């Protein structure tokens, strides 16, 4: 990992995916530890060490560390995995400078639909500074698009609710998301990525039952980003994941062909 590029990408990303001061301090503490491991892909470190480096209260006195760490995971900055017994957790810092441009586009489109402005900048020579400034177009009146709202019985909303029930089952303290934003992400998964409902349902069930991924797939945006990695891992596992009863509210199995439809 290139330390300077990672730091630059981190602060660039804060503009569209902000963190609070505690989350920023914990991320820098993890970067410091990872640096000492010669940038290993994964590394282990005790929570008490991270609390000390990040200026957080020790886990024996406060649970704030866990909420701060969870914030970094939900916003796509780090991943972590618990280990058996009293062993320290395993961490992986997401490489930000390799994915910044893609994530920026996705987040901007998903989170700012309806607030777009048709800004066109004229390409002029450097010696035409004044003309260059005047050529910046103003927002067109009447050109603002309305944000698409998904009905409560739409496949996208039902998928969003189903994913959150899984997340909340693993973490009862999880806060309810903005279901419209989650639905917009599921629309991209279904429409742009051409994922079928049955594929998405199976991957949700599998990742939320996996000891590692259930702590890292906490939103449809993260599900979409990791889908190409999750699906083959799921297929490599032996046995078959039984579909919970509540899933029948949004996925239906047909006999011919073997395809599931959102209802």
Residue pairs with C-beta under 8 A, 6 or more apart in sequence:
1 34
1 39
1 93
1 95
2 97
3 31
3 35
5 97
6 31
6 93
6 95
6 96
6 97
7 31
8 97
9 96
9 97
9 100
10 27
10 77
10 96
12 100
13 96
13 100
13 103
13 104
14 24
16 104
16 107
16 108
17 75
17 76
17 103
17 107
19 27
19 71
19 72
19 75
19 77
20 68
20 71
22 54
22 56
22 64
22 68
23 68
23 71
23 72
23 75
23 77
25 54
25 55
25 56
26 50
26 54
26 56
26 65
26 68
26 69
26 72
27 72
27 77
27 78
27 93
28 53
28 54
29 50
29 53
29 54
30 45
30 50
30 78
30 91
30 93
31 93
32 53
33 43
33 45
33 49
33 50
33 53
33 91
34 40
34 43
34 91
34 93
37 43
41 92
42 81
42 90
42 91
42 92
43 90
43 91
43 92
44 83
44 87
44 88
44 89
44 90
44 91
45 88
45 89
45 91
46 88
47 59
47 65
47 88
47 89
48 58
48 59
50 56
50 65
51 57
51 58
51 59
51 65
52 58
54 68
56 62
56 64
56 65
56 68
57 64
57 65
58 65
59 65
59 66
69 78
69 80
70 171
70 218
72 78
73 79
73 80
73 215
73 216
73 218
74 218
74 219
74 222
76 94
76 103
76 221
76 222
76 225
77 93
77 94
77 96
78 91
78 92
78 93
78 94
79 91
79 92
79 94
79 212
79 215
79 216
80 89
80 90
80 91
80 92
80 215
80 216
81 89
81 90
81 91
81 211
81 212
81 215
82 89
82 90
82 211
82 215
83 89
83 90
99 225
103 225
106 188
106 221
107 221
110 181
110 184
110 185
110 188
110 221
111 181
113 145
113 147
113 148
113 184
114 144
114 145
114 146
114 147
115 144
116 144
116 145
117 139
117 140
117 144
118 137
118 139
118 140
118 143
119 136
119 137
119 139
120 136
120 137
121 135
121 136
121 137
122 131
122 132
122 135
122 136
124 131
124 132
124 135
147 180
148 184
149 180
150 156
150 157
150 179
150 180
150 183
150 184
150 187
151 157
154 183
155 186
155 190
155 197
155 250
155 262
156 182
156 183
156 184
156 186
156 187
156 190
157 179
157 180
157 183
158 249
158 250
158 262
159 183
159 186
159 197
159 200
159 201
159 204
159 220
159 250
159 262
160 177
160 179
160 182
160 183
160 185
160 186
160 220
161 179
161 250
162 201
162 204
162 246
162 247
162 249
162 250
163 182
163 204
163 208
163 219
163 220
163 223
164 174
164 176
164 177
164 179
164 182
165 246
166 204
166 205
166 208
166 214
167 174
167 208
167 218
168 174
169 208
170 208
170 214
170 215
174 218
177 219
182 219
182 220
185 219
185 220
185 221
185 223
185 224
186 200
186 220
188 224
189 195
189 200
189 220
189 223
189 224
189 227
190 196
190 197
190 200
193 224
193 227
195 227
196 259
196 260
197 250
197 251
197 259
197 260
197 261
197 262
198 251
198 253
198 258
198 259
198 260
199 231
200 223
201 243
201 247
201 250
201 251
201 260
202 234
202 241
203 223
203 227
203 230
203 231
203 234
204 223
205 241
205 243
205 244
205 247
206 213
206 230
206 233
206 234
206 237
206 241
207 213
207 214
207 217
207 223
207 226
207 230
207 234
208 214
208 217
209 241
213 226
213 230
216 222
216 226
217 223
217 226
217 230
223 230
234 241
243 251
249 263
250 262
250 263
251 260
251 261
251 262
251 263
252 260
252 261
252 262
252 263
253 260
254 260
254 261
